[in-house]
Amino acid sequence: MTSFRKRAVAILLVATTLYCTPSRAQEKESKLTELLQRSPAPANSVLYLNIPALNQLTEDAEISTRVTDNIREMWLVSDLDFANLRPRWEAGYATLKVPVDAKQIAATVSGYVDSIVGHDVVWSPRQSYLVPMKENRLGFLRPADRSMLGRWITPGGSVSESSYLSKVSDQPESYLSMMMAADLNHMVSAVPLAAKLKNFDSLQAQPPKTVASILASVRGVSVIIGRESLSQCILAVDFERSPASLTPIASDLLAEILERSGTAAPEVLTWKPKVDGNRLSFQGPISEASLTGILNIFSLLGAAESVSDKLITLSDSPGSEADRVAYTTKHYFDDVTKRVEQIRKHKSQTTGGMAKWNDQQARQIDEMGTLNVDPVMLKYSSDVASLLRGNALNVRQTNIQAGQMKAQQSLSSGSSYNVGGYSGGFYGGGAGYSSSGYYDPNSSSDYQAVTSARAQGAAYADYRSVLSQIDKLTAEIRRTMTDKYQIQF
């Protein structure tokens, strides 16, 4: 994974969420700051969510993205692998609406109760530990590393924390719906980044080396959604040096970075950039797809939703085992179909972005809790996830084949170029000088356009076919489960 790719993925973290500057009224110390200070290992990212406030904003914006109402707040620290947007580990806790009891939690997740440093903890087969706390708080650690858990809950334990995250985390939480930050210090090298930037249209007349040196000085990104609106927010990127020279191209540059990384967010083209010292910030709306994507990065949010919903289900569901299975299966089916609708509504500007989104949604379906769910329903969800994952794989393979074909078209037409050892290819396009010694500006560009169109058409045709198959499976399982349990699925 190149440094440029890491940079692009890191920028995605801020491009798919928003930052709203809250009032700096005096308030007690942020719980996120406390969690960061007690982190079980060095963390490079943090997340805070106020679920009722965030759900109100999504409802006001008339979008379907919504977190379960059974969670009030969530605090999380993590070590993110920015190359694939997956946590190496996650730790945090959520405030639930129901009491948290170790034995009851173990029953809901098919785990067992253990004891570490005098604390009752629950091991979950989803490779995580759950820690009941006071005031309906439930702690989470993933993966299920017992020694890491011991360091986390040992009184007085601490690790070296990021100064950047410490500063950003010190926000008055009463003004927040969502806050996310990532420490990117020393992550980007200017040398390979400058070479990658040579093909960027958004640079205009800016020298690639100059732009690369500024981008490589990034310290981190901070993301905050206040409690007013999803359309009046800002994302901020902090640097070691002033990014003022990037202001004229900032929005276009961010959009191109995201598009080339396969995670296009077209709304960023409408965001207004502003420089204050060494901070570059953008103001504008966020799309439903971008917001949902950022919420799906961390698996602990889904784990908290699953556990809280199961605890509510146990308290509300009928007493018999058969009725409990019917109740849980219906809830599980609703969750799967909700994700399918999110997939259907998602609008990717590139086929690569579509592939990444579908692969992410397949992973989310795979990680849903399965206790007391009808085996036939589990087969249905597995088939849905497999179809989505297969579509993502087919799209990636089609894109690779198209790239190889376009490269061959450039070579065979004699229109490829090579200057100083750097070759124009996938993004550079057709015209240039070749070893054959002639120049033909029309010989490969038309062929490459046709190749791109065919690849895109094949990708979307496969996607539509997958949705059609999922719709058929959904109709069949709905009839089967309704007949079996005599409740409407």
C-alpha positions in Angstrom: 0.0 0.0 0.0 1.6 3.3 -1.1 1.9 6.3 1.0 -0.4 8.1 -1.4 -3.1 5.5 -0.9 -2.8 5.8 2.8 -3.2 9.5 2.4 -6.2 9.1 0.3 -7.9 6.7 2.7 -7.0 9.0 5.6 -8.6 11.9 3.8 -11.7 9.8 3.4 -12.1 9.8 7.1 -12.7 13.5 7.1 -14.4 13.7 3.7 -17.3 11.4 4.8 -18.2 13.3 8.0 -18.5 16.9 9.2 -17.1 19.4 11.7 -19.1 22.0 13.6 -17.3 24.3 16.0 -19.1 24.2 19.3 -19.2 26.8 22.0 -16.1 26.7 24.3 -18.2 27.0 27.4 -16.5 25.5 30.5 -17.5 21.9 31.2 -16.3 18.9 33.1 -13.5 16.9 31.5 -14.5 15.0 28.4 -15.1 11.3 28.9 -13.3 10.7 25.6 -10.2 12.3 27.0 -10.4 10.0 30.0 -10.8 7.0 27.8 -7.8 8.1 25.7 -5.7 8.5 28.8 -6.6 4.9 29.8 -6.3 3.4 26.4 -5.1 -0.2 26.5 -2.5 0.6 23.7 -1.4 3.6 21.7 -4.5 4.8 19.7 -4.5 6.8 16.5 -8.3 7.5 16.3 -11.2 8.4 18.6 -15.0 8.5 18.2 -17.8 10.0 20.2 -21.5 9.6 19.4 -24.6 11.1 21.1 -27.2 8.8 19.5 -30.5 10.7 20.2 -28.9 14.0 18.8 -27.5 12.3 15.7 -30.7 10.4 15.0 -32.6 13.7 15.2 -30.3 15.3 12.7 -30.8 12.4 10.2 -34.5 12.5 10.7 -34.5 16.3 10.1 -32.5 15.7 6.9 -35.0 13.0 5.8 -32.3 10.3 5.4 -32.7 6.7 6.6 -29.4 6.3 8.3 -30.2 5.7 12.0 -28.5 4.1 15.0 -30.6 2.0 17.5 -32.5 4.1 20.1 -31.4 1.6 22.7 -28.0 3.4 23.0 -27.6 6.9 24.5 -23.9 7.6 24.0 -20.7 5.9 22.9 -17.0 6.6 23.4 -14.3 4.8 21.5 -10.6 4.7 20.9 -8.9 2.6 18.2 -5.8 1.9 16.2 -7.0 2.2 12.6 -5.3 0.6 9.6 -5.8 3.5 7.2 -4.9 1.3 4.2 -8.2 -0.6 4.4 -10.2 1.4 7.0 -10.3 -1.4 9.5 -9.4 -1.2 13.2 -6.5 -3.3 14.4 -8.2 -3.0 17.8 -11.1 -1.1 19.3 -11.9 -0.2 22.9 -14.7 1.9 24.4 -18.1 1.9 26.1 -21.7 2.7 25.5 -24.5 3.9 27.7 -27.5 1.6 27.3 -31.2 2.1 28.2 -31.3 -1.2 30.1 -29.2 -2.6 33.0 -26.1 -4.5 32.1 -25.7 -7.8 33.9 -22.8 -10.2 33.1 -24.8 -13.4 33.1 -27.6 -12.0 31.0 -25.2 -10.5 28.5 -23.3 -13.9 28.2 -26.6 -15.5 27.5 -27.5 -13.0 24.7 -24.1 -13.5 22.9 -23.6 -17.2 23.5 -20.5 -16.4 25.5 -19.3 -17.0 29.1 -18.5 -14.9 32.2 -14.9 -14.6 33.2 -13.1 -12.5 35.8 -10.1 -10.2 35.2 -8.6 -7.9 37.9 -11.7 -8.4 40.0 -14.1 -7.4 37.3 -16.8 -9.6 35.7 -16.2 -9.7 32.0 -18.0 -11.5 29.2 -16.2 -13.3 26.4 -18.1 -13.2 23.1 -17.6 -15.7 20.2 -17.5 -12.6 17.9 -13.9 -12.2 19.3 -14.6 -9.4 21.7 -14.9 -8.8 25.5 -17.8 -7.1 27.1 -17.4 -5.4 30.4 -20.5 -4.4 32.5 -19.9 -1.1 34.3 -21.9 1.3 36.5 -24.7 3.5 35.3 -25.8 1.1 32.5 -22.4 1.4 30.8 -21.1 -1.5 28.8 -17.5 -1.7 27.9 -16.2 -3.3 24.6 -12.8 -4.6 23.5 -12.1 -6.1 20.2 -10.3 -8.4 19.4 -10.6 -10.6 22.5 -7.1 -10.0 23.8 -7.2 -10.9 27.5 -3.8 -9.2 28.4 -4.9 -6.0 26.6 -8.2 -6.1 28.5 -6.3 -6.5 31.8 -4.2 -3.4 31.0 -7.3 -1.5 30.1 -9.3 -2.1 33.3 -6.3 -2.1 35.8 -6.5 0.9 38.1 -3.8 3.4 37.3 -2.9 1.9 33.9 -2.0 4.3 31.1 -0.1 4.5 27.8 1.6 7.2 25.8 -1.2 9.1 24.2 -1.3 11.2 21.0 -1.0 14.9 21.8 -3.1 15.7 18.7 -5.9 13.4 19.8 -5.7 14.7 23.4 -6.2 18.3 22.2 -9.0 17.4 19.7 -10.8 15.2 22.3 -11.1 18.0 24.8 -14.5 19.1 23.5 -17.6 19.8 25.6 -19.7 16.8 24.7 -23.0 18.5 25.5 -22.6 20.3 22.1 -21.8 17.3 20.0 -23.7 14.7 18.0 -20.6 13.1 16.7 -16.9 13.7 17.0 -14.1 11.7 15.2 -10.4 12.4 14.9 -7.4 10.6 13.5 -3.7 11.2 14.1 -1.8 11.1 10.8 1.5 12.5 11.9 4.5 11.1 9.9 2.2 8.9 7.9 2.8 10.5 4.4 6.0 10.7 2.4 6.3 13.7 0.0 8.5 11.8 -2.5 6.2 9.2 -3.8 3.2 11.5 -3.3 4.7 14.1 -5.7 5.0 11.5 -8.4 1.4 10.5 -8.0 0.2 14.0 -8.1 1.7 14.7 -11.6 -1.4 13.2 -13.2 -3.9 15.2 -11.1 -6.1 17.6 -13.0 -7.0 19.5 -9.9 -3.5 20.8 -9.3 -3.9 23.2 -12.3 -0.6 25.3 -12.3 0.5 24.2 -8.8 3.9 22.3 -8.7 3.3 18.7 -7.6 6.4 18.8 -5.3 5.0 21.9 -3.5 1.6 20.4 -3.0 3.1 17.1 -1.9 5.3 18.8 0.7 2.3 20.5 2.2 0.1 17.3 2.2 3.0 15.3 3.8 3.1 17.7 6.7 -0.4 16.6 7.8 -0.8 16.2 11.6 -4.3 14.9 11.7 -7.9 15.3 10.9 -10.8 16.3 13.3 -14.4 15.8 12.5 -17.3 17.1 14.6 -21.1 17.2 13.9 -22.9 19.6 16.2 -26.6 19.6 17.1 -27.9 22.0 14.5 -27.9 20.5 11.0 -26.0 18.0 8.8 -25.7 20.7 6.1 -24.0 23.4 8.2 -20.8 21.7 9.2 -17.0 21.7 8.6 -14.3 19.2 8.3 -10.8 20.2 9.4 -7.3 19.0 8.4 -4.3 20.2 10.5 -0.8 20.6 9.1 2.7 21.4 10.3 2.9 24.3 7.8 0.4 26.7 6.3 -1.8 25.2 3.5 -2.9 28.6 2.3 -1.6 28.1 -1.2 -3.9 25.1 -1.6 -7.1 27.2 -1.0 -7.9 27.8 -4.7 -7.7 24.0 -5.5 -8.6 22.5 -2.2 -12.2 21.2 -2.9 -11.2 19.9 -6.4 -8.1 18.3 -5.0 -10.0 16.6 -2.2 -12.6 15.3 -4.6 -10.0 13.9 -7.0 -8.1 12.2 -4.2 -11.3 10.5 -3.1 -12.4 9.5 -6.6 -9.0 8.0 -7.5 -9.0 6.0 -4.3 -12.3 4.4 -5.1 -14.3 6.3 -2.5 -15.8 9.2 -4.4 -17.8 11.7 -2.4 -19.2 14.2 -5.0 -20.6 16.5 -2.3 -17.1 17.8 -1.4 -17.1 19.8 -4.7 -19.7 22.1 -3.1 -17.7 22.5 0.2 -16.1 25.9 0.8 -12.4 25.8 1.9 -11.0 28.2 4.5 -7.5 28.5 6.0 -6.8 29.6 9.6 -3.1 29.3 10.5 -2.1 25.7 9.7 -5.7 24.4 9.5 -7.5 23.8 6.3 -11.3 23.4 6.8 -14.2 22.8 4.5 -17.9 23.8 5.0 -20.8 22.0 3.4 -23.4 19.2 3.5 -22.7 15.5 3.8 -24.5 12.8 1.9 -26.3 9.8 3.5 -23.8 7.4 1.8 -20.8 9.2 3.3 -22.3 9.4 6.8 -23.3 5.7 6.8 -19.8 4.8 5.5 -18.0 6.5 8.4 -20.3 5.0 11.0 -19.6 1.5 9.6 -15.8 1.8 9.9 -15.8 0.8 13.6 -17.3 -2.6 14.4 -17.9 -1.8 18.1 -20.9 0.4 17.1 -22.6 -2.6 15.5 -21.7 -4.8 18.5 -23.2 -2.3 20.9 -26.4 -2.1 18.8 -26.6 -5.9 18.7 -26.2 -6.4 22.4 -28.5 -3.5 23.4 -31.2 -4.7 21.0 -30.9 -8.3 22.3 -31.2 -7.2 25.9 -34.4 -5.2 25.0 -35.7 -8.2 23.1 -35.2 -10.5 26.1 -37.2 -8.2 28.3 -40.0 -7.6 25.8 -40.3 -10.9 24.0 -42.8 -13.6 25.0 -41.7 -16.3 27.4 -41.7 -19.4 25.2 -38.6 -20.5 23.3 -40.5 -20.7 20.0 -42.0 -17.2 20.4 -38.6 -15.8 21.4 -37.0 -17.3 18.2 -39.8 -15.8 16.1 -39.4 -12.4 17.7 -35.6 -12.4 17.3 -35.7 -13.7 13.7 -38.2 -10.9 12.7 -35.9 -8.3 14.2 -32.9 -9.8 12.4 -34.7 -9.9 9.1 -35.6 -6.2 9.5 -32.0 -5.3 10.1 -30.8 -7.2 6.9 -33.5 -5.6 4.7 -32.6 -2.2 6.1 -29.0 -2.7 5.0 -30.2 -3.8 1.6 -32.2 -0.6 1.2 -29.1 1.4 2.1 -27.2 -0.4 -0.6 -29.9 0.3 -3.1 -29.9 4.1 -2.2 -26.1 4.4 -2.3 -24.9 6.4 -5.3 -21.2 5.8 -6.2 -19.5 8.0 -8.7 -17.1 5.2 -9.6 -17.4 1.4 -9.9 -14.5 1.1 -7.5 -16.5 3.1 -4.9 -19.5 0.8 -5.4 -17.4 -2.3 -4.9 -15.9 -0.9 -1.7 -19.4 0.0 -0.4 -20.9 -3.4 -1.2 -18.0 -5.2 0.4 -18.3 -3.1 3.5 -22.1 -3.8 3.8 -21.4 -7.6 3.3 -19.0 -7.5 6.2 -21.6 -5.7 8.4 -24.2 -8.3 7.6 -21.7 -11.1 8.5 -21.1 -9.5 11.9 -24.7 -9.2 12.9 -25.6 -11.2 16.1 -27.2 -14.6 15.3 -28.4 -15.9 18.7 -32.0 -17.3 18.6 -32.3 -16.6 14.9 -33.9 -19.2 12.7 -31.2 -21.2 10.7 -33.2 -20.6 7.5 -33.0 -16.9 8.0 -29.2 -17.1 8.7 -28.9 -18.9 5.3 -30.7 -16.1 3.7 -28.4 -13.4 5.2 -25.3 -15.4 4.3 -26.6 -15.6 0.7 -27.1 -11.9 0.6 -23.7 -11.2 1.9 -22.1 -13.6 -0.6 -23.9 -11.9 -3.5 -22.7 -8.5 -2.4 -19.1 -9.7 -1.9 -19.2 -11.5 -5.2 -20.3 -8.3 -6.9 -17.5 -6.4 -5.3 -15.0 -9.0 -6.5 -16.4 -9.0 -10.1 -16.2 -5.2 -10.3 -12.6 -5.1 -9.1 -11.6 -7.8 -11.6 -13.4 -6.0 -14.4 -11.6 -2.7 -13.5 -8.2 -4.5 -13.4 -8.9 -6.1 -16.8 -9.9 -2.7 -18.2 -6.8 -1.1 -16.9 -4.6 -3.8 -18.5 -6.5 -3.5 -21.8 -6.1 0.3 -21.9 -2.4 0.0 -21.2 -2.0 -2.4 -24.1 -4.0 -0.1 -26.3 -1.6 2.7 -25.5 1.4 0.6 -26.3 0.1 -1.0 -29.5 -1.0 2.4 -30.9 2.4 4.0 -30.2 0.7 6.8 -28.2 2.2 6.0 -24.7 4.8 8.4 -23.3 7.7 8.1 -21.0 9.5 11.1 -19.6 12.3 10.8 -17.1 11.2 7.2 -16.3 7.6 8.2 -15.5 5.0 6.6 -17.8 1.5 7.8 -18.5 -1.0 5.0 -18.1 -4.3 4.4 -16.4 -5.0 8.1 -15.6 -2.6 9.8 -18.0 -4.4 8.7 -21.1 -3.4 8.4 -24.7 -1.2 10.9 -26.4 2.6 11.1 -26.1 5.9 9.9 -27.6 6.7 6.2 -28.1 9.7 4.2 -29.2 8.2 3.9 -32.7 8.9 7.6 -33.2 5.5 8.9 -34.3 2.7 10.8 -32.7 -1.0 10.0 -33.1 -3.3 11.8 -30.7 -6.4 9.8 -31.8 -5.2 6.2 -31.9 -5.8 5.2 -28.3 -8.0 7.7 -26.6 -11.2 6.5 -28.4 -10.4 2.9 -27.7 -9.8 3.6 -24.0 -13.0 5.5 -23.7 -14.9 2.5 -25.2 -13.0 0.2 -22.8 -13.9 2.3 -19.8 -17.6 2.5 -20.9 -17.8 -1.3 -21.4 -16.2 -1.9 -18.0 -18.6 0.4 -16.3 -21.5 -1.1 -18.1 -20.5 -4.6 -17.1 -20.1 -3.5 -13.5 -23.5 -1.9 -13.2 -25.2 -4.8 -15.0 -23.7 -7.2 -12.5 -24.8 -4.9 -9.7 -28.4 -4.8 -11.0 -28.4 -8.6 -11.4 -27.3 -9.0 -7.7 -30.1 -6.6 -6.5 -32.6 -8.6 -8.5 -31.4 -11.9 -7.0 -31.5 -10.4 -3.5 -35.1 -9.2 -4.1 -36.1 -12.7 -5.1 -34.4 -14.2 -2.0 -36.1 -11.6 0.2 -39.6 -12.3 -1.2 -39.1 -16.0 -0.7 -37.8 -15.8 2.9 -40.6 -13.3 3.8 -43.3 -15.8 2.7 -41.5 -18.7 4.4 -41.0 -17.0 7.7 -44.5 -15.5 7.8 -46.1 -18.9 7.2 -43.9 -20.6 9.8 -44.3 -18.1 12.7 -47.7 -16.6 11.7 -46.4 -13.0 12.1 -45.9 -10.7 9.2 -42.2 -10.5 8.1 
